[in-house]
Amino acid sequence: MNCYVYKGAKKDDYYLFLPDEFEESAPPAALPEVILQLLGELSLVVEVELTADRKLPQADVSQVIGDIQSQGFYLQMPKKDMRAEEAQYFN
């Protein structure tokens, strides 16, 4: 799976994995507005090919691929902030 990884201007160490290139003027329909508000302006970090045997520094590649396939994106947050952020924005 070809994947584009973006970093937001508002949050350090938060990365958004998308299956297609992001355009500010036309964000993917599957991407919740709250994520765009949380991250701010997005900038491309890297384009990467995700495969089952690929190692990622802070995420399980099968989880990333699964989330992209099921919801259209994967949001990587710093582990220490993940539960607090999820509770604030998604509950």
Order of alpha helices (4+ residues) and beta strands (2+ residues): beta-beta-alpha-beta-alpha-beta-alpha
